[in-house]
Amino acid sequence: MTIFFVLAALLLLGIMVMVHECGHFFAARLTGIPVKGFGIGFGPKLLSKVSSKTGTEYVWRLIPAGGYCSFYGEDETDGKSKDDPRALHNHAVWKRFLTIAMGPVMNFVLALVVACGFFLVMGEVTGVDYGYVRIESVNPGSAAKEGGLLAGDKIILINGEDMKGLAGDGESFKALSMIDAFREGDKPLKMTVERDGNAADVFVTPRMDAAEGRMMVGITCLIEAESITQKCSLFRAAKLSLDYCFTTATLVLDALKGLVTTGEGLDETGGPVRIIETITTATRDYGFAAYVEMLIAISVNLGLMNLLPIPGLDGSRMVFLAIEGIFRRPVNRNVEAYIHMAGFVFLIGVLIFFTYRDILHLFR
């Protein structure tokens, strides 16, 4: 099953990269810019075919988690394609700008379409139906341990009162509220728990926790909860998907700002290995909905990151094209090529660093 979830994570990354590169590819075809090569995946080459009509080489590689769309004369420093009509730099600025921009744009489109489809199928969440408290762990030497509570127990009744859902204040859970309301001198709480499909009674006397300033029994618990949904129209689904993607983009930008300005979140930042691990864990623990949410979040992230003006990324190329469009002349081709090459080397270095750190993290 672990292998299945890892393959699902690789497929997710492959879909996002493929959509990104397809954005470049189809924009180039629409604007008449020849494409030198289009590849899906990385690693050993499985299939390869050169189009007799366009001259484009199509490649399929073993691991479906990468891809590329290459153009004639791209980032060359020897000037061989100066007079080649196929060369990227010999086409109108607006055509090149659109071709480069459509990569990140397609990542946003993918996120929006997937989110819209998800809301159409699953419906809009209008509320949450809370269930019982299930004990995840019991602290050694705690009141819960002494009373006989075990990990996995579901607290059904306390003193004969049903513990499903929220307390009267609408904020705290009934079981936790009953524990918090216990006072010195009160009779031990009679807890009826569901254990291995059977009911069992235990008696627990909560204790005052000085650090928390309230009564506690010494458990870590999970709350059963089920979303309340209702079907929504296509228009409503589109609106919800826009809101969801906008919120996701805002969170990504806030995280990036904190990372750059204060280094906040650096420990949680990772490369492909960490991303695959996160997708695998989320999908295994929370199912298909989590898989879709990860696809949306990472697709938005990929689109935003590629728009950053970092040499080697689409955003940097768009900056150079904007300068060329404004001043009616390009930046020196060699200078631009070396800048992109330096940026690419830097990004590879960053990738290697995070990959190495992620691998170490896996074996801790």
N, C-alpha and C positions, 0 to 999 in steps of 0.2 A: 504493500500500500504506500509506503514511503516513496518508492521508486515512481509509482503512479503520480503522486502529488508533485514530485520533482519534475517529472516530464510535463505535467500540467503547467507548472511555473515557467518552464522553458518555452512551452507553447505560447503562454501569455506574452512573454517578452518578444517572442518571434512575431506575433501578431502586431504588436505595437511598432516594432522596427520595420516590418514589411509595409504597414500602412504609411509610415513616415516616408520610406523610400518610394512608395507608389505615388505619394504626393509630388515628389520631385519628378518622377518619371512621366506621369500623365500631364503635368504642367508643361514639361519640356516638349512632349509630343504635340500638345495643343498649340504651343507657340512656335513650333517648327525648329526647335533646337535638337540636333541629333544626340542620341544617347549612346555612349561608347559601350557601357556594360551595366547590366542589372543583375544583382545576385541576392539570393536569399540564403541565410544561414552562414555559418563559418566552419572552418575545419576542412577535412578532405572533400574534394569535389566529387559529387555523385553523378550529376548530369550537366551537360553543356551543349548549347546550340547557338549558332550564329545565324541571325535572320538574313536571308538573301535579299530582302526588300530594304531593310534599314541599316544593316551591318551591325546591329546591336548584339552583343554576346549575352545570352541568358544563362545563368549558372545557378545550380541548386547544390548546396553543400550539406554536410552531414548533420550539424547541430543547428536546429531552427531557432536561433536566438540572436540573430544579427542580420546584416544585409548592407547593401551599398547600391548607389546609383552614380556611375562615373561618366564624365564628359570629356570630350576631346580638348586637349590643351589646358586642362584644369591644373592649376598650381605648378605649371612647368616654368623652369628658369632658363632654358636654353633658347627660347624664342623660335623653336622649330615650327610651331603652328601659327606663326604670326599672320600668314596669308592663307591659312586653311579655312575655308568657309564653314567647315563643320565645328571649328573651335568655339568654345563657350564665349570667350571674350569678343568674338566677332559678331555677336548678336546684340540687338537693342537692349539698353539697360532695363527697360520695363519688363522685357521677356525674361531676362536673367533674374531680376528681382522676384518676379512672380514664381519662377521655377524654384528658387531657393526657399522662398517664404512658404510654399505649399507643403513642405515637409512638416514643420511644426503645426501649421494650420490643420493638416489632416489628423494629427494627434488630438487636437481639440475636437474636431468633428467626430472622431472615433469615440471619444469620451461622451460627447453629447448624445450620439446615436445609441450607444450601449445603455446610458443612463435612462434615456427616453424609453427604450424597449423594456428595460427592467421595471420601470414604473408602470408601464402598460400591462405587463404580465403579472407582477407581484402586487400592484395597487399602491395607493398612498397610505402611509402610516398615519393614523389619526389618534392613536393612543397606545397605551401599554396595559396589558392585563397581568398583574403581578400574582405569583403563586406562593408557594411555601419556601421556607428557608431550608437549604440543604447544607449540612456541615461538611466543609472541605477538609479541615484539620482541627485537632484538639491540642491545646498547649499542655505540655507536661506540668504536673503539679497544680493544674487549674481546678476551679470548681467544677467545670464540665468533666474533666478527667476523673475527679473523685466521685462525681455523681453517676458516671457510667456512660456518658455520651461517647459515640464513636464517629470517626470520619465516615461519611456516606449516609448518616442518619438524616431523615427529613422530619423536621419538627411540625407535627400535625396539630396537636392540641397543647395548650398550657392551662392547667387548672380547669380542664374541660372546655375551654373556649377555642374555637377554630382559629388557626393562625394564618390562614390564607390571606394574602394581599396586604394593604396598607392599614395603618391605624387611623383613628378618627381625625387626626390632624392632616391626613392626606399626604404626609411626607415620609414619616418613618414606617418601618415594617412592623407588623403586629408582634411578632415574636421578639424582636429587638426592643420594642417599646415596653413589652411586659417585663423583660429583664431589667431595663433601665428604671422601671417604676418600683422595683423591689426595694424594700427598706429593711434596715437592721431590726431583727425581732420577728419579721414576717415568717410564716411557714415556708419551708422549701417549695420551690415551684415543681409541680407535678407535670412533667413533660411526656407526652405520648408521641413517640417517634415511629416512623416507618423504617424498618430495618430488614433488608433482604426479603421484602414483600410481606413481612409480618409486622404487627403492632407491638411495641414494647413500651413499658412505663419506667421512667427514671425520675429521681428526685434530685434537684440541683439547687444549691444555695448560692446565689450571686454574691460577689465581693466588690467592695469599692476599689476602683483603680485610681490611685492618687494622680498618676500622670494624665489620665483621661478625664478625671473628675466625675466619673459616673460608674454605675454598677455594671459589671461585666462577668461573664462566665469563662472566658478564655477560649474562644473558638474563632476560626476563620470560616466564613460561610459564603455561599453563593445563593442568589435569589432567583427563583424560577420566574421567568417573564416571557410573555408572548405578545408580539405586536398585534395591534388591532388595525386592520387595513380595510380600505374600500376601493372599488374599481374607479379608475379615472379616465377621462377622455384623452384623446391624442393631444389636444391643446393643453390640457392640464399637465399631462406627462411631459410635454415639451417645456412648459414653465418650470416644473419641478426639476427637470434635468439641467436647465440653465442655472437655477439657484444652487443646485448641488455642485455643479462644476465650478461656479463662481466662488462658492465657499471653499472648495478644495484648493482652487488657485490662490485664494487669499491666505490659506494656511501654509501653502508651500512658500509663498513669497515672505510671509512673516518668519518662517523657519529659516529661510535663506538669509534674511536680514539679520537675525540673531546669530547665525553661524558666522557671517562676515564681520559683524561689528563687535561681538563679545565672545565668539567661539562657542556660544550656547548650542548644544546638540551635537557637538563634534563626536562624542562617544557613541551616539546613536547613528551617525552617518556611516554608510557602508557602500560597497560596490556591488557587482553582480551576484557574488556569493551571498551577501547579506540579503539582497533583494529576493533571491530564490528561496532562501531560508524563511524569510518573512511570508512570502506567498504560500509556501508549502505549509507552514505552521497554521496560518490563518485559514486556509482551505480545509485542512485536516480537522481543525477544531470547530469551525463555524460553518463549513459547507459552501455551497455554490454562491450564496449571497455575498459571502466574504470575498470569494474569487472575483466576482463582478466588481465589487467595490475596489479591490486592489487594481484591477485593470483600469478602472476610471481614474483612480488617484495617480497611478504611475504614468498613464497616458498624458494626463494634464501636466504632471511633473516633467515628463520628457519634452513636451511642447514648450513649456516655459524655459527650461534649461537651454534648449537649442536656440531660443531667441536672445539669450544673453550675449553681449558683445565680447565674447571670449574668443581669441584667435583659434581657428580650427572648427568653430561651431557655426551654424547657419547665421546666427545673429551678427557675428563679425563680418561675414561675407555681405550681409545686407547693409551694414554700415559703409563698407567700401563702395558698394553699388550706389548708395544714397549720395556719397561724396562725388562719385563720378557723374551722377545725374544732375547734381546742383552746379558743379563747376564745369560741366561739359567736357571733362577730360578725366581719364582714369588715373588712379595712383600708379606709380611705376609698377609694372607687372612683376618684376623680380622682387621688389620690396614686399609687395602684397603676398607673393608666393612664399617667401621666407618667413613672413609673419605667421601665415597659416601653418607652415611646417613646424615652426617653433611651438605654436599653440598645440598642434597635434602631439608633438613629443611630450609637452607638459601634461596634456590630458592622459596620455598613455602612462606617464610616470605616476600620476594621481591614481589611475585605475589599478596599477600594479601595487601601490601602497595600500589601498583599501582592500584589494583582494587578499594580499598577504595578511593584513590584520584580521580580515573576516575568517580566513582559514584558521588562524590561531584561536579566534573566538569559538570556532566550532569544537575545538578539542580541549577547551577549558573544563 
